[in-house]
Each structure stands twice: as C-alpha cells, then as structure tokens.
C-alpha cells in the first residue's frame, strides 16, 4: 500500500542529506501519515482513512460529512 494521504494526496518526497563537507546523498522524506477511524453520522457507520496530520487539522475544520463528499468525488 502506498504511503499517501487520501484527502490531500500528500506523499513521500525526495531530498538530499548534506554532510559537513557539503556532500549530497539522496534520501526519502516520508509523509506523516496516520490511520484514523471516523464516524459518519449520516451513514451511521465508521470509516477508516489514511490521512496526513495536516489533513486531520483540515478535517476538524470542514467536518466529516464534507470530508466524505470530497473522498467520493476523488474516487
């Protein structure tokens, strides 16, 4: 399974490790993804979603109903 946020689409990115001598080597910056169980009152059921922590803040702002609508429009 990919490490990608279902709401924002945020994923891993590539970057460089930079040593004291200024040598650059490739590395991976992982997205901060968590699994979250959300209760959807209109459907009267629990939904599990993989979200970035930034998306969790957005979820608090827009609400679960709007979040589910956005998920369905993407899929």
PQR file of N, CA, C, O and H, with PARSE charges and radii, in Angstrom:
ATOM      1  N   UNK A   1       0.832  -1.179   0.000 -0.4000 1.5000
ATOM      2  CA  UNK A   1       0.000   0.000   0.000 -0.0000 2.0000
ATOM      3  C   UNK A   1       0.881   1.248   0.000  0.5500 1.7000
ATOM      4  O   UNK A   1       1.906   1.298   0.679 -0.5500 1.4000
ATOM      5  N   UNK A   2       0.470   2.245  -0.763 -0.4000 1.5000
ATOM      6  CA  UNK A   2       1.274   3.455  -0.844 -0.0000 2.0000
ATOM      7  C   UNK A   2       1.078   4.312   0.398  0.5500 1.7000
ATOM      8  O   UNK A   2       0.045   4.257   1.066 -0.5500 1.4000
ATOM      9  H   UNK A   2      -0.363   2.204  -1.315  0.4000 1.0000
ATOM     10  N   UNK A   3       2.081   5.088   0.677 -0.4000 1.5000
ATOM     11  CA  UNK A   3       2.044   5.988   1.824 -0.0000 2.0000
ATOM     12  C   UNK A   3       1.575   7.344   1.306  0.5500 1.7000
ATOM     13  O   UNK A   3       2.379   8.242   1.057 -0.5500 1.4000
ATOM     14  H   UNK A   3       2.920   5.132   0.135  0.4000 1.0000
ATOM     15  N   UNK A   4       0.251   7.475   1.149 -0.4000 1.5000
ATOM     16  CA  UNK A   4      -0.320   8.664   0.538 -0.0000 2.0000
ATOM     17  C   UNK A   4      -1.586   9.064   1.296  0.5500 1.7000
ATOM     18  O   UNK A   4      -2.366   8.206   1.709 -0.5500 1.4000
ATOM     19  H   UNK A   4      -0.402   6.746   1.352  0.4000 1.0000
ATOM     20  N   UNK A   5      -1.780  10.353   1.472 -0.4000 1.5000
ATOM     21  CA  UNK A   5      -2.967  10.876   2.154 -0.0000 2.0000
ATOM     22  C   UNK A   5      -4.163  10.788   1.211  0.5500 1.7000
ATOM     23  O   UNK A   5      -4.067  11.164   0.043 -0.5500 1.4000
ATOM     24  H   UNK A   5      -1.147  11.050   1.136  0.4000 1.0000
ATOM     25  N   UNK A   6      -5.297  10.286   1.722 -0.4000 1.5000
ATOM     26  CA  UNK A   6      -6.486  10.126   0.893 -0.0000 2.0000
ATOM     27  C   UNK A   6      -7.213  11.447   0.644  0.5500 1.7000
ATOM     28  O   UNK A   6      -7.990  11.546  -0.305 -0.5500 1.4000
ATOM     29  H   UNK A   6      -5.375   9.980   2.671  0.4000 1.0000
ATOM     30  N   UNK A   7      -6.979  12.452   1.467 -0.4000 1.5000
ATOM     31  CA  UNK A   7      -7.660  13.728   1.285 -0.0000 2.0000
ATOM     32  C   UNK A   7      -6.821  14.706   0.453  0.5500 1.7000
ATOM     33  O   UNK A   7      -7.321  15.307  -0.498 -0.5500 1.4000
ATOM     34  H   UNK A   7      -6.348  12.371   2.238  0.4000 1.0000
ATOM     35  N   UNK A   8      -5.570  14.856   0.812 -0.4000 1.5000
ATOM     36  CA  UNK A   8      -4.738  15.856   0.147 -0.0000 2.0000
ATOM     37  C   UNK A   8      -3.850  15.280  -0.947  0.5500 1.7000
ATOM     38  O   UNK A   8      -3.374  16.024  -1.804 -0.5500 1.4000
ATOM     39  H   UNK A   8      -5.164  14.367   1.585  0.4000 1.0000
ATOM     40  N   UNK A   9      -3.616  13.967  -0.934 -0.4000 1.5000
ATOM     41  CA  UNK A   9      -2.735  13.354  -1.918 -0.0000 2.0000
ATOM     42  C   UNK A   9      -1.262  13.516  -1.586  0.5500 1.7000
ATOM     43  O   UNK A   9      -0.399  13.228  -2.415 -0.5500 1.4000
ATOM     44  H   UNK A   9      -4.003  13.363  -0.238  0.4000 1.0000
ATOM     45  N   UNK A  10      -0.973  13.976  -0.372 -0.4000 1.5000
ATOM     46  CA  UNK A  10       0.414  14.176   0.045 -0.0000 2.0000
ATOM     47  C   UNK A  10       1.136  12.838   0.088  0.5500 1.7000
ATOM     48  O   UNK A  10       0.574  11.846   0.554 -0.5500 1.4000
ATOM     49  H   UNK A  10      -1.675  14.210   0.302  0.4000 1.0000
ATOM     50  N   UNK A  11       2.393  12.796  -0.400 -0.4000 1.5000
ATOM     51  CA  UNK A  11       3.153  11.552  -0.449 -0.0000 2.0000
ATOM     52  C   UNK A  11       4.613  11.821  -0.105  0.5500 1.7000
ATOM     53  O   UNK A  11       4.992  12.955   0.188 -0.5500 1.4000
ATOM     54  H   UNK A  11       2.850  13.601  -0.779  0.4000 1.0000
ATOM     55  N   UNK A  12       5.436  10.759  -0.143 -0.4000 1.5000
ATOM     56  CA  UNK A  12       6.855  10.901   0.144 -0.0000 2.0000
ATOM     57  C   UNK A  12       7.513  11.810  -0.886  0.5500 1.7000
ATOM     58  O   UNK A  12       7.071  11.892  -2.032 -0.5500 1.4000
ATOM     59  H   UNK A  12       5.128   9.838  -0.381  0.4000 1.0000
ATOM     60  N   UNK A  13       8.580  12.494  -0.461 -0.4000 1.5000
ATOM     61  CA  UNK A  13       9.325  13.337  -1.393 -0.0000 2.0000
ATOM     62  C   UNK A  13      10.815  13.029  -1.285  0.5500 1.7000
ATOM     63  O   UNK A  13      11.285  12.499  -0.279 -0.5500 1.4000
ATOM     64  H   UNK A  13       8.939  12.427   0.470  0.4000 1.0000
ATOM     65  N   UNK A  14      11.540  13.370  -2.337 -0.4000 1.5000
ATOM     66  CA  UNK A  14      12.979  13.123  -2.373 -0.0000 2.0000
ATOM     67  C   UNK A  14      13.724  14.373  -1.928  0.5500 1.7000
ATOM     68  O   UNK A  14      13.312  15.502  -2.197 -0.5500 1.4000
ATOM     69  H   UNK A  14      11.158  13.800  -3.154  0.4000 1.0000
ATOM     70  N   UNK A  15      14.839  14.133  -1.233 -0.4000 1.5000
ATOM     71  CA  UNK A  15      15.653  15.238  -0.738 -0.0000 2.0000
ATOM     72  C   UNK A  15      17.099  14.780  -0.673  0.5500 1.7000
ATOM     73  O   UNK A  15      17.424  13.664  -1.079 -0.5500 1.4000
ATOM     74  H   UNK A  15      15.173  13.216  -1.014  0.4000 1.0000
ATOM     75  N   UNK A  16      17.952  15.631  -0.168 -0.4000 1.5000
ATOM     76  CA  UNK A  16      19.361  15.311  -0.037 -0.0000 2.0000
ATOM     77  C   UNK A  16      19.795  15.367   1.418  0.5500 1.7000
ATOM     78  O   UNK A  16      19.385  16.258   2.162 -0.5500 1.4000
ATOM     79  H   UNK A  16      17.688  16.537   0.163  0.4000 1.0000
ATOM     80  N   UNK A  17      20.635  14.402   1.826 -0.4000 1.5000
ATOM     81  CA  UNK A  17      21.399  14.537   3.054 -0.0000 2.0000
ATOM     82  C   UNK A  17      22.600  15.384   2.696  0.5500 1.7000
ATOM     83  O   UNK A  17      23.244  15.136   1.676 -0.5500 1.4000
ATOM     84  H   UNK A  17      20.968  13.678   1.222  0.4000 1.0000
ATOM     85  N   UNK A  18      22.915  16.365   3.498 -0.4000 1.5000
ATOM     86  CA  UNK A  18      24.069  17.212   3.227 -0.0000 2.0000
ATOM     87  C   UNK A  18      25.022  17.085   4.407  0.5500 1.7000
ATOM     88  O   UNK A  18      24.678  17.443   5.534 -0.5500 1.4000
ATOM     89  H   UNK A  18      22.392  16.566   4.326  0.4000 1.0000
ATOM     90  N   UNK A  19      26.218  16.575   4.144 -0.4000 1.5000
ATOM     91  CA  UNK A  19      27.200  16.368   5.205 -0.0000 2.0000
ATOM     92  C   UNK A  19      27.936  17.670   5.515  0.5500 1.7000
ATOM     93  O   UNK A  19      27.743  18.692   4.856 -0.5500 1.4000
ATOM     94  H   UNK A  19      26.497  16.284   3.229  0.4000 1.0000
ATOM     95  N   UNK A  20      28.773  17.599   6.529 -0.4000 1.5000
ATOM     96  CA  UNK A  20      29.568  18.772   6.909 -0.0000 2.0000
ATOM     97  C   UNK A  20      30.483  19.212   5.769  0.5500 1.7000
ATOM     98  O   UNK A  20      30.747  20.403   5.602 -0.5500 1.4000
ATOM     99  H   UNK A  20      28.930  16.770   7.065  0.4000 1.0000
ATOM    100  N   UNK A  21      30.969  18.238   4.978 -0.4000 1.5000
ATOM    101  CA  UNK A  21      31.833  18.574   3.842 -0.0000 2.0000
ATOM    102  C   UNK A  21      31.028  18.952   2.598  0.5500 1.7000
ATOM    103  O   UNK A  21      31.584  19.124   1.514 -0.5500 1.4000
ATOM    104  H   UNK A  21      30.755  17.270   5.114  0.4000 1.0000
ATOM    105  N   UNK A  22      29.713  19.078   2.773 -0.4000 1.5000
ATOM    106  CA  UNK A  22      28.777  19.510   1.729 -0.0000 2.0000
ATOM    107  C   UNK A  22      28.565  18.463   0.633  0.5500 1.7000
ATOM    108  O   UNK A  22      28.208  18.811  -0.493 -0.5500 1.4000
ATOM    109  H   UNK A  22      29.261  18.938   3.654  0.4000 1.0000
ATOM    110  N   UNK A  23      28.783  17.180   0.954 -0.4000 1.5000
ATOM    111  CA  UNK A  23      28.449  16.111   0.020 -0.0000 2.0000
ATOM    112  C   UNK A  23      26.946  15.871   0.074  0.5500 1.7000
ATOM    113  O   UNK A  23      26.342  15.899   1.146 -0.5500 1.4000
ATOM    114  H   UNK A  23      29.072  16.897   1.868  0.4000 1.0000
ATOM    115  N   UNK A  24      26.350  15.637  -1.086 -0.4000 1.5000
ATOM    116  CA  UNK A  24      24.909  15.405  -1.163 -0.0000 2.0000
ATOM    117  C   UNK A  24      24.636  13.945  -1.502  0.5500 1.7000
ATOM    118  O   UNK A  24      25.173  13.416  -2.475 -0.5500 1.4000
ATOM    119  H   UNK A  24      26.841  15.614  -1.957  0.4000 1.0000
ATOM    120  N   UNK A  25      23.800  13.298  -0.697 -0.4000 1.5000
ATOM    121  CA  UNK A  25      23.346  11.942  -0.998 -0.0000 2.0000
ATOM    122  C   UNK A  25      21.827  11.924  -0.923  0.5500 1.7000
ATOM    123  O   UNK A  25      21.229  12.621  -0.104 -0.5500 1.4000
ATOM    124  H   UNK A  25      23.364  13.728   0.094  0.4000 1.0000
ATOM    125  N   UNK A  26      21.211  11.125  -1.780 -0.4000 1.5000
ATOM    126  CA  UNK A  26      19.753  11.086  -1.862 -0.0000 2.0000
ATOM    127  C   UNK A  26      19.144  10.452  -0.617  0.5500 1.7000
ATOM    128  O   UNK A  26      19.723   9.541  -0.027 -0.5500 1.4000
ATOM    129  H   UNK A  26      21.697  10.559  -2.446  0.4000 1.0000
ATOM    130  N   UNK A  27      17.987  10.935  -0.230 -0.4000 1.5000
ATOM    131  CA  UNK A  27      17.228  10.356   0.871 -0.0000 2.0000
ATOM    132  C   UNK A  27      15.741  10.575   0.618  0.5500 1.7000
ATOM    133  O   UNK A  27      15.356  11.328  -0.277 -0.5500 1.4000
ATOM    134  H   UNK A  27      17.516  11.676  -0.710  0.4000 1.0000
ATOM    135  N   UNK A  28      14.920   9.913   1.409 -0.4000 1.5000
ATOM    136  CA  UNK A  28      13.477   9.997   1.262 -0.0000 2.0000
ATOM    137  C   UNK A  28      12.871  10.687   2.481  0.5500 1.7000
ATOM    138  O   UNK A  28      13.146  10.295   3.615 -0.5500 1.4000
ATOM    139  H   UNK A  28      15.234   9.301   2.135  0.4000 1.0000
ATOM    140  N   UNK A  29      12.060  11.701   2.259 -0.4000 1.5000
ATOM    141  CA  UNK A  29      11.328  12.344   3.346 -0.0000 2.0000
ATOM    142  C   UNK A  29       9.935  11.749   3.350  0.5500 1.7000
ATOM    143  O   UNK A  29       9.170  11.943   2.405 -0.5500 1.4000
ATOM    144  H   UNK A  29      11.837  12.020   1.338  0.4000 1.0000
ATOM    145  N   UNK A  30       9.603  11.024   4.411 -0.4000 1.5000
ATOM    146  CA  UNK A  30       8.315  10.348   4.467 -0.0000 2.0000
ATOM    147  C   UNK A  30       7.217  11.298   4.928  0.5500 1.7000
ATOM    148  O   UNK A  30       7.424  12.125   5.816 -0.5500 1.4000
ATOM    149  H   UNK A  30      10.225  10.866   5.178  0.4000 1.0000
ATOM    150  N   UNK A  31       6.055  11.169   4.314 -0.4000 1.5000
ATOM    151  CA  UNK A  31       4.899  11.960   4.721 -0.0000 2.0000
ATOM    152  C   UNK A  31       4.393  11.444   6.065  0.5500 1.7000
ATOM    153  O   UNK A  31       4.464  10.246   6.338 -0.5500 1.4000
ATOM    154  H   UNK A  31       5.886  10.498   3.593  0.4000 1.0000
ATOM    155  N   UNK A  32       3.889  12.332   6.892 -0.4000 1.5000
ATOM    156  CA  UNK A  32       3.396  11.974   8.212 -0.0000 2.0000
ATOM    157  C   UNK A  32       1.953  11.469   8.075  0.5500 1.7000
ATOM    158  O   UNK A  32       1.001  12.236   8.218 -0.5500 1.4000
ATOM    159  H   UNK A  32       3.831  13.305   6.670  0.4000 1.0000
ATOM    160  N   UNK A  33       1.808  10.170   7.795 -0.4000 1.5000
ATOM    161  CA  UNK A  33       0.505   9.564   7.521 -0.0000 2.0000
ATOM    162  C   UNK A  33       0.068   8.722   8.716  0.5500 1.7000
ATOM    163  O   UNK A  33       0.855   7.955   9.270 -0.5500 1.4000
ATOM    164  H   UNK A  33       2.581   9.547   7.679  0.4000 1.0000
ATOM    165  N   UNK A  34      -1.203   8.876   9.109 -0.4000 1.5000
ATOM    166  CA  UNK A  34      -1.776   8.089  10.204 -0.0000 2.0000
ATOM    167  C   UNK A  34      -3.101   7.489   9.752  0.5500 1.7000
ATOM    168  O   UNK A  34      -3.792   8.052   8.903 -0.5500 1.4000
ATOM    169  H   UNK A  34      -1.843   9.500   8.659  0.4000 1.0000
ATOM    170  N   UNK A  35      -3.446   6.338  10.330 -0.4000 1.5000
ATOM    171  CA  UNK A  35      -4.765   5.748  10.089 -0.0000 2.0000
ATOM    172  C   UNK A  35      -5.724   6.309  11.127  0.5500 1.7000
ATOM    173  O   UNK A  35      -5.400   6.372  12.313 -0.5500 1.4000
ATOM    174  H   UNK A  35      -2.884   5.881  11.020  0.4000 1.0000
ATOM    175  N   UNK A  36      -6.899   6.714  10.680 -0.4000 1.5000
ATOM    176  CA  UNK A  36      -7.869   7.332  11.576 -0.0000 2.0000
ATOM    177  C   UNK A  36      -9.250   6.759  11.309  0.5500 1.7000
ATOM    178  O   UNK A  36      -9.697   6.711  10.163 -0.5500 1.4000
ATOM    179  H   UNK A  36      -7.162   6.663   9.717  0.4000 1.0000
ATOM    180  N   UNK A  37      -9.926   6.324  12.368 -0.4000 1.5000
ATOM    181  CA  UNK A  37     -11.312   5.868  12.248 -0.0000 2.0000
ATOM    182  C   UNK A  37     -12.228   7.054  12.489  0.5500 1.7000
ATOM    183  O   UNK A  37     -12.122   7.736  13.508 -0.5500 1.4000
ATOM    184  H   UNK A  37      -9.563   6.363  13.299  0.4000 1.0000
ATOM    185  N   UNK A  38     -13.126   7.295  11.546 -0.4000 1.5000
ATOM    186  CA  UNK A  38     -14.039   8.424  11.623 -0.0000 2.0000
ATOM    187  C   UNK A  38     -15.468   7.916  11.624  0.5500 1.7000
ATOM    188  O   UNK A  38     -15.807   7.007  10.867 -0.5500 1.4000
ATOM    189  H   UNK A  38     -13.212   6.741  10.718  0.4000 1.0000
ATOM    190  N   UNK A  39     -16.305   8.496  12.468 -0.4000 1.5000
ATOM    191  CA  UNK A  39     -17.715   8.113  12.483 -0.0000 2.0000
ATOM    192  C   UNK A  39     -18.481   9.073  11.574  0.5500 1.7000
ATOM    193  O   UNK A  39     -18.388  10.292  11.714 -0.5500 1.4000
ATOM    194  H   UNK A  39     -16.030   9.235  13.083  0.4000 1.0000
ATOM    195  N   UNK A  40     -19.242   8.494  10.634 -0.4000 1.5000
ATOM    196  CA  UNK A  40     -20.048   9.286   9.705 -0.0000 2.0000
ATOM    197  C   UNK A  40     -21.504   9.194  10.169  0.5500 1.7000
ATOM    198  O   UNK A  40     -22.140   8.155   9.992 -0.5500 1.4000
ATOM    199  H   UNK A  40     -19.317   7.503  10.520  0.4000 1.0000
ATOM    200  N   UNK A  41     -22.033  10.258  10.756 -0.4000 1.5000
ATOM    201  CA  UNK A  41     -23.389  10.205  11.319 -0.0000 2.0000
ATOM    202  C   UNK A  41     -24.479   9.940  10.285  0.5500 1.7000
ATOM    203  O   UNK A  41     -25.448   9.242  10.585 -0.5500 1.4000
ATOM    204  H   UNK A  41     -21.516  11.102  10.900  0.4000 1.0000
ATOM    205  N   UNK A  42     -24.342  10.484   9.065 -0.4000 1.5000
ATOM    206  CA  UNK A  42     -25.392  10.308   8.065 -0.0000 2.0000
ATOM    207  C   UNK A  42     -25.503   8.855   7.618  0.5500 1.7000
ATOM    208  O   UNK A  42     -26.599   8.393   7.302 -0.5500 1.4000
ATOM    209  H   UNK A  42     -23.555  11.051   8.822  0.4000 1.0000
ATOM    210  N   UNK A  43     -24.386   8.126   7.585 -0.4000 1.5000
ATOM    211  CA  UNK A  43     -24.400   6.716   7.187 -0.0000 2.0000
ATOM    212  C   UNK A  43     -24.450   5.773   8.377  0.5500 1.7000
ATOM    213  O   UNK A  43     -24.633   4.566   8.220 -0.5500 1.4000
ATOM    214  H   UNK A  43     -23.496   8.501   7.841  0.4000 1.0000
ATOM    215  N   UNK A  44     -24.284   6.336   9.569 -0.4000 1.5000
ATOM    216  CA  UNK A  44     -24.301   5.565  10.820 -0.0000 2.0000
ATOM    217  C   UNK A  44     -23.286   4.424  10.786  0.5500 1.7000
ATOM    218  O   UNK A  44     -23.607   3.282  11.117 -0.5500 1.4000
ATOM    219  H   UNK A  44     -24.136   7.317   9.696  0.4000 1.0000
ATOM    220  N   UNK A  45     -22.058   4.748  10.382 -0.4000 1.5000
ATOM    221  CA  UNK A  45     -21.005   3.740  10.358 -0.0000 2.0000
ATOM    222  C   UNK A  45     -19.636   4.408  10.513  0.5500 1.7000
ATOM    223  O   UNK A  45     -19.492   5.623  10.375 -0.5500 1.4000
ATOM    224  H   UNK A  45     -21.797   5.675  10.114  0.4000 1.0000
ATOM    225  N   UNK A  46     -18.635   3.567  10.807 -0.4000 1.5000
ATOM    226  CA  UNK A  46     -17.259   4.014  10.946 -0.0000 2.0000
ATOM    227  C   UNK A  46     -16.534   3.855   9.613  0.5500 1.7000
ATOM    228  O   UNK A  46     -16.768   2.890   8.886 -0.5500 1.4000
ATOM    229  H   UNK A  46     -18.751   2.580  10.919  0.4000 1.0000
ATOM    230  N   UNK A  47     -15.660   4.795   9.296 -0.4000 1.5000
ATOM    231  CA  UNK A  47     -14.854   4.758   8.085 -0.0000 2.0000
ATOM    232  C   UNK A  47     -13.391   4.901   8.499  0.5500 1.7000
ATOM    233  O   UNK A  47     -13.052   5.763   9.309 -0.5500 1.4000
ATOM    234  H   UNK A  47     -15.469   5.579   9.887  0.4000 1.0000
ATOM    235  N   UNK A  48     -12.523   4.048   7.939 -0.4000 1.5000
ATOM    236  CA  UNK A  48     -11.096   4.154   8.206 -0.0000 2.0000
ATOM    237  C   UNK A  48     -10.436   4.870   7.038  0.5500 1.7000
ATOM    238  O   UNK A  48     -10.671   4.535   5.877 -0.5500 1.4000
ATOM    239  H   UNK A  48     -12.799   3.347   7.281  0.4000 1.0000
ATOM    240  N   UNK A  49      -9.603   5.864   7.358 -0.4000 1.5000
ATOM    241  CA  UNK A  49      -8.930   6.636   6.315 -0.0000 2.0000
ATOM    242  C   UNK A  49      -7.467   6.818   6.686  0.5500 1.7000
ATOM    243  O   UNK A  49      -7.113   6.903   7.862 -0.5500 1.4000
ATOM    244  H   UNK A  49      -9.412   6.137   8.301  0.4000 1.0000
ATOM    245  N   UNK A  50      -6.617   6.876   5.653 -0.4000 1.5000
ATOM    246  CA  UNK A  50      -5.201   7.197   5.842 -0.0000 2.0000
ATOM    247  C   UNK A  50      -5.037   8.683   5.539  0.5500 1.7000
ATOM    248  O   UNK A  50      -5.230   9.122   4.406 -0.5500 1.4000
ATOM    249  H   UNK A  50      -6.905   6.807   4.698  0.4000 1.0000
ATOM    250  N   UNK A  51      -4.678   9.452   6.573 -0.4000 1.5000
ATOM    251  CA  UNK A  51      -4.615  10.897   6.438 -0.0000 2.0000
ATOM    252  C   UNK A  51      -3.275  11.431   6.904  0.5500 1.7000
ATOM    253  O   UNK A  51      -2.642  10.866   7.796 -0.5500 1.4000
ATOM    254  H   UNK A  51      -4.522   9.095   7.494  0.4000 1.0000
ATOM    255  N   UNK A  52      -2.853  12.521   6.294 -0.4000 1.5000
ATOM    256  CA  UNK A  52      -1.696  13.230   6.822 -0.0000 2.0000
ATOM    257  C   UNK A  52      -2.171  14.020   8.041  0.5500 1.7000
ATOM    258  O   UNK A  52      -3.359  14.311   8.180 -0.5500 1.4000
ATOM    259  H   UNK A  52      -3.368  12.980   5.570  0.4000 1.0000
ATOM    260  N   UNK A  53      -1.241  14.359   8.909 -0.4000 1.5000
ATOM    261  CA  UNK A  53      -1.626  15.105  10.102 -0.0000 2.0000
ATOM    262  C   UNK A  53      -2.147  16.485   9.734  0.5500 1.7000
ATOM    263  O   UNK A  53      -2.965  17.056  10.454 -0.5500 1.4000
ATOM    264  H   UNK A  53      -0.276  14.123   8.796  0.4000 1.0000
ATOM    265  N   UNK A  54      -1.678  17.019   8.622 -0.4000 1.5000
ATOM    266  CA  UNK A  54      -2.202  18.284   8.123 -0.0000 2.0000
ATOM    267  C   UNK A  54      -3.672  18.127   7.708  0.5500 1.7000
ATOM    268  O   UNK A  54      -4.486  19.019   7.945 -0.5500 1.4000
ATOM    269  H   UNK A  54      -1.013  16.556   8.037  0.4000 1.0000
ATOM    270  N   UNK A  55      -4.002  16.990   7.089 -0.4000 1.5000
ATOM    271  CA  UNK A  55      -5.381  16.736   6.681 -0.0000 2.0000
ATOM    272  C   UNK A  55      -6.291  16.537   7.895  0.5500 1.7000
ATOM    273  O   UNK A  55      -7.478  16.859   7.838 -0.5500 1.4000
ATOM    274  H   UNK A  55      -3.340  16.265   6.896  0.4000 1.0000
ATOM    275  N   UNK A  56      -5.741  16.007   8.995 -0.4000 1.5000
ATOM    276  CA  UNK A  56      -6.538  15.869  10.218 -0.0000 2.0000
ATOM    277  C   UNK A  56      -6.993  17.233  10.717  0.5500 1.7000
ATOM    278  O   UNK A  56      -8.118  17.387  11.194 -0.5500 1.4000
ATOM    279  H   UNK A  56      -4.777  15.745   9.041  0.4000 1.0000
ATOM    280  N   UNK A  57      -6.115  18.216  10.604 -0.4000 1.5000
ATOM    281  CA  UNK A  57      -6.493  19.577  11.001 -0.0000 2.0000
ATOM    282  C   UNK A  57      -7.582  20.109  10.077  0.5500 1.7000
ATOM    283  O   UNK A  57      -8.518  20.769  10.528 -0.5500 1.4000
ATOM    284  H   UNK A  57      -5.202  18.091  10.217  0.4000 1.0000
ATOM    285  N   UNK A  58      -7.458  19.821   8.782 -0.4000 1.5000
ATOM    286  CA  UNK A  58      -8.468  20.238   7.817 -0.0000 2.0000
ATOM    287  C   UNK A  58      -9.793  19.560   8.126  0.5500 1.7000
ATOM    288  O   UNK A  58     -10.854  20.178   8.031 -0.5500 1.4000
ATOM    289  H   UNK A  58      -6.698  19.285   8.416  0.4000 1.0000
ATOM    290  N   UNK A  59      -9.727  18.283   8.497 -0.4000 1.5000
ATOM    291  CA  UNK A  59     -10.926  17.521   8.829 -0.0000 2.0000
ATOM    292  C   UNK A  59     -11.666  18.145  10.006  0.5500 1.7000
ATOM    293  O   UNK A  59     -12.895  18.209  10.006 -0.5500 1.4000
ATOM    294  H   UNK A  59      -8.866  17.781   8.574  0.4000 1.0000
ATOM    295  N   UNK A  60     -10.928  18.601  11.002 -0.4000 1.5000
ATOM    296  CA  UNK A  60     -11.550  19.280  12.137 -0.0000 2.0000
ATOM    297  C   UNK A  60     -12.271  20.549  11.682  0.5500 1.7000
ATOM    298  O   UNK A  60     -13.294  20.934  12.249 -0.5500 1.4000
ATOM    299  H   UNK A  60      -9.929  18.549  11.002  0.4000 1.0000
ATOM    300  N   UNK A  61     -11.729  21.183  10.663 -0.4000 1.5000
ATOM    301  CA  UNK A  61     -12.290  22.439  10.176 -0.0000 2.0000
ATOM    302  C   UNK A  61     -13.524  22.217   9.299  0.5500 1.7000
ATOM    303  O   UNK A  61     -14.542  22.884   9.486 -0.5500 1.4000
ATOM    304  H   UNK A  61     -10.898  20.871  10.202  0.4000 1.0000
ATOM    305  N   UNK A  62     -13.441  21.275   8.331 -0.4000 1.5000
ATOM    306  CA  UNK A  62     -14.545  21.118   7.372 -0.0000 2.0000
ATOM    307  C   UNK A  62     -15.608  20.139   7.841  0.5500 1.7000
ATOM    308  O   UNK A  62     -16.746  20.203   7.377 -0.5500 1.4000
ATOM    309  H   UNK A  62     -12.615  20.734   8.178  0.4000 1.0000
ATOM    310  N   UNK A  63     -15.265  19.236   8.750 -0.4000 1.5000
ATOM    311  CA  UNK A  63     -16.228  18.254   9.249 -0.0000 2.0000
ATOM    312  C   UNK A  63     -16.177  16.956   8.460  0.5500 1.7000
ATOM    313  O   UNK A  63     -15.673  16.910   7.338 -0.5500 1.4000
ATOM    314  H   UNK A  63     -14.340  19.184   9.127  0.4000 1.0000
ATOM    315  N   UNK A  64     -16.707  15.908   9.065 -0.4000 1.5000
ATOM    316  CA  UNK A  64     -16.641  14.568   8.484 -0.0000 2.0000
ATOM    317  C   UNK A  64     -17.505  14.455   7.230  0.5500 1.7000
ATOM    318  O   UNK A  64     -17.099  13.815   6.260 -0.5500 1.4000
ATOM    319  H   UNK A  64     -17.116  15.945   9.976  0.4000 1.0000
ATOM    320  N   UNK A  65     -18.683  15.064   7.234 -0.4000 1.5000
ATOM    321  CA  UNK A  65     -19.596  14.959   6.089 -0.0000 2.0000
ATOM    322  C   UNK A  65     -18.955  15.511   4.808  0.5500 1.7000
ATOM    323  O   UNK A  65     -18.995  14.867   3.760 -0.5500 1.4000
ATOM    324  H   UNK A  65     -19.013  15.584   8.022  0.4000 1.0000
ATOM    325  N   UNK A  66     -18.371  16.696   4.905 -0.4000 1.5000
ATOM    326  CA  UNK A  66     -17.719  17.309   3.748 -0.0000 2.0000
ATOM    327  C   UNK A  66     -16.510  16.489   3.320  0.5500 1.7000
ATOM    328  O   UNK A  66     -16.228  16.360   2.129 -0.5500 1.4000
ATOM    329  H   UNK A  66     -18.339  17.219   5.757  0.4000 1.0000
ATOM    330  N   UNK A  67     -15.795  15.935   4.302 -0.4000 1.5000
ATOM    331  CA  UNK A  67     -14.635  15.083   4.011 -0.0000 2.0000
ATOM    332  C   UNK A  67     -15.044  13.872   3.191  0.5500 1.7000
ATOM    333  O   UNK A  67     -14.376  13.534   2.215 -0.5500 1.4000
ATOM    334  H   UNK A  67     -16.024  16.040   5.270  0.4000 1.0000
ATOM    335  N   UNK A  68     -16.134  13.212   3.574 -0.4000 1.5000
ATOM    336  CA  UNK A  68     -16.614  12.024   2.846 -0.0000 2.0000
ATOM    337  C   UNK A  68     -17.033  12.406   1.434  0.5500 1.7000
ATOM    338  O   UNK A  68     -16.792  11.647   0.496 -0.5500 1.4000
ATOM    339  H   UNK A  68     -16.677  13.487   4.367  0.4000 1.0000
ATOM    340  N   UNK A  69     -17.657  13.572   1.264 -0.4000 1.5000
ATOM    341  CA  UNK A  69     -18.038  14.039  -0.076 -0.0000 2.0000
ATOM    342  C   UNK A  69     -16.805  14.214  -0.963  0.5500 1.7000
ATOM    343  O   UNK A  69     -16.810  13.820  -2.130 -0.5500 1.4000
ATOM    344  H   UNK A  69     -17.853  14.189   2.026  0.4000 1.0000
ATOM    345  N   UNK A  70     -15.753  14.807  -0.401 -0.4000 1.5000
ATOM    346  CA  UNK A  70     -14.524  15.030  -1.157 -0.0000 2.0000
ATOM    347  C   UNK A  70     -13.855  13.711  -1.518  0.5500 1.7000
ATOM    348  O   UNK A  70     -13.312  13.565  -2.613 -0.5500 1.4000
ATOM    349  H   UNK A  70     -15.749  15.127   0.546  0.4000 1.0000
ATOM    350  N   UNK A  71     -13.894  12.750  -0.597 -0.4000 1.5000
ATOM    351  CA  UNK A  71     -13.318  11.424  -0.878 -0.0000 2.0000
ATOM    352  C   UNK A  71     -14.054  10.745  -2.034  0.5500 1.7000
ATOM    353  O   UNK A  71     -13.431  10.152  -2.914 -0.5500 1.4000
ATOM    354  H   UNK A  71     -14.335  12.869   0.293  0.4000 1.0000
ATOM    355  N   UNK A  72     -15.366  10.835  -2.023 -0.4000 1.5000
ATOM    356  CA  UNK A  72     -16.165  10.196  -3.077 -0.0000 2.0000
ATOM    357  C   UNK A  72     -15.969  10.875  -4.422  0.5500 1.7000
ATOM    358  O   UNK A  72     -16.000  10.208  -5.457 -0.5500 1.4000
ATOM    359  H   UNK A  72     -15.873  11.317  -1.308  0.4000 1.0000
ATOM    360  N   UNK A  73     -15.769  12.188  -4.430 -0.4000 1.5000
ATOM    361  CA  UNK A  73     -15.572  12.889  -5.700 -0.0000 2.0000
ATOM    362  C   UNK A  73     -14.211  12.529  -6.311  0.5500 1.7000
ATOM    363  O   UNK A  73     -14.067  12.534  -7.533 -0.5500 1.4000
ATOM    364  H   UNK A  73     -15.744  12.730  -3.589  0.4000 1.0000
ATOM    365  N   UNK A  74     -13.224  12.220  -5.483 -0.4000 1.5000
ATOM    366  CA  UNK A  74     -11.900  11.855  -5.968 -0.0000 2.0000
ATOM    367  C   UNK A  74     -11.917  10.441  -6.519  0.5500 1.7000
ATOM    368  O   UNK A  74     -11.324  10.183  -7.566 -0.5500 1.4000
ATOM    369  H   UNK A  74     -13.341  12.216  -4.490  0.4000 1.0000
ATOM    370  N   UNK A  75     -12.585   9.520  -5.834 -0.4000 1.5000
ATOM    371  CA  UNK A  75     -12.607   8.098  -6.231 -0.0000 2.0000
ATOM    372  C   UNK A  75     -13.460   7.832  -7.428  0.5500 1.7000
ATOM    373  O   UNK A  75     -13.568   6.687  -7.867 -0.5500 1.4000
ATOM    374  H   UNK A  75     -13.067   9.730  -4.983  0.4000 1.0000
TER
END
